[in-house]
Amino acid sequence: MPIDPAPLSVTDPVEALADWLEIRTFRDRDGNSSYVELLGALQMSGTRDALDEEDETNAANESWEDPYEAAVESAFTEITDRFNACGAERGMYPFALEADYIALATDTRNSVYTFLLLLSSFGGSAGPKPIQGAKLFEEVCAKAAEEYLGGANVTVKSRVFGFPRRVLPAGFKEALQKLCDDLQEGIGPRNRPNSRDQKDARLDIVAWHDFSDARPGKLITFGQCATGRNWNEKLTDLQPREWCELWMQDRPAVPPVRMFFVPHRVSRKDWLHTSIYGGILFDRCRIARYSSLIEQSLRKQLATWSKDVLGNIGAK
């Protein structure tokens, strides 16, 4: 089913305008998206009337700054910030940057960043039905956490605990027992009355850095993934210390550190709040930056999912 892009407005957050620029490159015949195109789209939207009286007054007092041009300038500043956040020249930002436009590069369509962009913009069900975008996202995030904790190191490990599980056992107690065995901490699951009713108890990802002595007391992270637009409502759903005390026979010697993963680009104004309540924050750029450990088989699934979505939005 074809997917129509959301209407554009000059009052949209700068992150949404930058997303528009990136998605436009796939829909444009020449594979680029320019300053002039975004400016024209905003002017044609007729959303100037949507600005409240205070904004109109400010615009009149500062007539030297056109609100449309200011919005476009901010969008391109955000694009540059994304480029740097993904690692700059040798990083994982998949678009080519020029002075007044961005363009598709050699492997843009197959990049992890593009998968995250499309997942953020169109949702986990936008791709082919056999492939669940949200489950692919969990696997991508597990590898991002793994790389962040130390990269390609035999003592750094990760598990996707989110339900439905592909590797760990399907049952909650069985999966938790296997996780405790792998962690060499926690002993095993507690016999709670509602244990059998649990799927993952809001725990999606576990990543840790082992010591060679195999003794307890290590850096463990518990991560939650949120792909929907209501992601900010889930910031406090996962509480690692309480999770361990509730579900494990013996909690890890050092309480796990929280991580929070979203495919969206989180704004500067929301960053501190999100980090305080959600834990170490991995937004789209941070996940893409730490995506080098993703296996080829998973990359192919991401590319297949992205290709299907791009076809549905009329990409050239």
N, C-alpha and C positions, 0 to 999 in steps of 0.2 A: 504494500500500500504506500503511495507517495506520501512524503512528509513535507509539509510546508514550514519554512522557517518562521520564527516568531516575528510579529511586527516590530519595527524599529522605532525608537523614540529618542529625542534629544535628552529626555529625562532619565534614560536607562543608565545603570551603573557603567563605569568605564570598562569594567571587565566584560560586560555583555557586548559593548561596542567592539572591543578587541576580538572577542569570539566571532562576531559578524565578519570582521576583516579576514580572519583565518578561514572560516567556512566558505566565504566568497571566493577564495582562490580555487576551490574545487569546482565551483559552479561557473566560473568565468572561462570563456573559450581560450583565453591567452594564459590561464593559470596564474593570474595575479589579482591583487586587490589594492586599490590605490586610495590616496587621500581624497582625490576628487570624487571617486565613486561613493565613499562613505559620506562625504559632505552632501552630495546630491541626494542620496537616500534619506538622510536626515531632513533635508529641506523639503523633499517631496512628501515626507510623512505627515506634515502639517501639525506637528506636535508643539510648535511654538505656543499655540493657544492653550496648551495644557500646563504651561508654567504658571505658578500661582502669582498673585498680585505682587508679593514681595520680590519674587524673582524678576518680574517685569520692571519693577521700580529700580532694582539694582542694575538691570540691563540698560535702563534709560540713563541712570547716573554714570554708567561706565560704557557709554556708547561705542567706545573704541574697541571693545571686545565683543565680537559676534558670538552668541551662545553656540551656534552650530560649529563654527571654526574652533572654538575653545574645546568642544566635545571631541572633535576629530584629533586635535593636538594631543589631548589627554589619552586618547585611544592609542596613538602611535608611541607615546611615552610608555604606556603599559606594555605594548609589544616589545619595546626595547628592554623593559624590566624582565619580561618573560624570557627573552633571549639570554640575559645574564643569569637569571635564576636556574636555567637549564644547563648552565656550564659555559656560556659564551661560545667562542669560536670552535672549540673542540667538544662542545656539549651536545645535548640531545634536543635542542629546538629545531624542528624539521623544516622551517620556512627560511627562504633567502630574504634578507633584509636590505632594502635600498632606502634612499632618502625619503621618498614619498609613496612607497608601495612595498608590499610583501609578495613573494611568489613561491610557487611550488618548487621544491628541489628534487633531487634524484629519487629519494626514497620516502618522500613525505607521506604518501598514501599508506605505506606499510609501517609507519613509525608508531611507537608506543604512545607518544604525545597525541597523535591523531586519534587513536583509539580512545584516549581519555577525553579529548575534546568532543568527540561525537557522543560518547557515553554521557557526558555532562549536559550536552545540548538536547539530546533526543531520548535519553533514558535507556535502561537495560533491555527493554523489550523491543527496541527499534531494529535489532539485527535479525538474522535468520533464527527461526524458532528452536532448532536443535541446540543452538549455542546460547547460553545464558550470559549476557553481558556482565551481570553482577558477580557471577562466579568467576569469570575470567579476571575481573577486577581484583578479587580477593587473591588470586594467584599472583597477579602482577605486584600487589602490595606486599605479599609475603617475601618476594624476591627483593623488593625495594628495602624492606626492613633488614633483610639479611645482608645486603650490600652495605647499608648504612652502619651496621654493627661490626663490619670488618671485611666485607667483600668475599672474594673467592678463597676462603679459609676453611679448612676442615673442621675447625672448632666452632664455626658459626652455622647455626641451623635454623630452620623455620618450618612451621606446620600451619596448614589451613585448617582451622577448627570449625569454621562456619558451616552450617548445614544447608543443603545436603553435601556430604563430604565425599571426595573422590579417592582419597588415600587412607585417611584414618577410618576406623570402623563407623558404620552408620549410627549405631546406638550411642546415646550420650555417655553412659557409664563406661562402655567399652572403649570409646574414643578417649575419654579422660584417663582411663587406666593406661592406655598406650602412650598418651602424652606424658603422664607422670614417669613412666618407664624411660621414655626418651630424655626427659629433663633430668632424671635421676633425683627428683625431688617431688614432694607431695604425697608419696606412698601410693595413693589411689583414690577413687571416688568415695565420698561419704554415702551412706544409705539414707538419703532423704526421702520422705514420703512422695515427693513429686519429681524424683530424679528421672523416672521413666517418661515423664511428660516433657522433659526438656529436649531441645534440639541442639542449641549451642549456648543458651543462657547469655546471649549477646556477645560472646567471645568469637571473633572471626579469625584472628591471626595470633600465633605465638612465635616469637623469634628470640634466640638467646645466643650467648657467647660462652662456650664451655671452657673449663680449665682442664689441663691434662691429668690432674690428680683425681678427677671424677668425684670430688667432694662437693657438698652443698655450699651454696653461697656464690651466686654468679649473676651477671646481668641478664635478666629476663624481661621481655616486653610483651604486653598484652595489647593487641590492636583491634580497633573496631573500624569497619568500613561502612560508609554511607554514600550511596550514589544518587539518591533522590534530591529534589529541590528543598525538602524539609530537613536536610542534614543537620542544621543547627539545633534541631529539637532533640537530637540524639547525643549531644555532647557529654552528658553525664550518665548515660545508660550503663556504661561499663565502669565498674569500680574494682580494680584488680585485687586489692587487699580483701575486700568483702567477698569477692567472687571466690577467692582461694579458701577463705574461712568457711564459706557456705558449702562448697562442693568438694574440696579436697580433705582427706583425712588429716593431713599435716601441711600447713602452708609452706611455701618456699622460704628458705632462711632469710633471703632478702626480698621484700615485696616487689613484684613486677612493676615496671614503669609503663604508663599508659602511652599508646600511640593512637592517632586518629587520622584516617585516610579518606580523602574525597577526590573525585575526578575533576572537581571544579577549581577555578582560580579564586582563592580567598583574598578579599580586599585587605589593604593595609589597616583600615579602620576596624575590621573584624578580627584581625590576626591575633592580637593579644588576648582578647576575650576567648577566642576559640582555643588557643593554646593553654590558657589557665584552666578552662573547664574540660577540655578534651584530651589534653596531653600533648606529646610531641606531634606537631601537625605536619602531615604530608599532603600538600595540595597537588594539583596537576603538575606543576613545574618540578616540585621536589621528587615526586614519584618518577617522572620522566628522567630526571637527572640521575637517579639511582636505579636504572633499568638495564644495566649491562649484563646482569647475571641471568636474565630471562632466557630459558632454553628455546631452541629453534622450533620445537613442536608447539610451544605456547605462542611464539611469535606468529606462526602460521595461522593459528586460530584467531588471534587478534586481527591479523590482516584480512582474514575471511569475513569476520564480523564487520570490520570497517568498510570493506568493499561493498557489502550488502547495504549498509546504511547510506553510503555515498551514492549508490545507485538509486536509492529511494528519495534522495533530496535533489536528484537531477544533476549530479556531478558530471562534468564533461569527460 
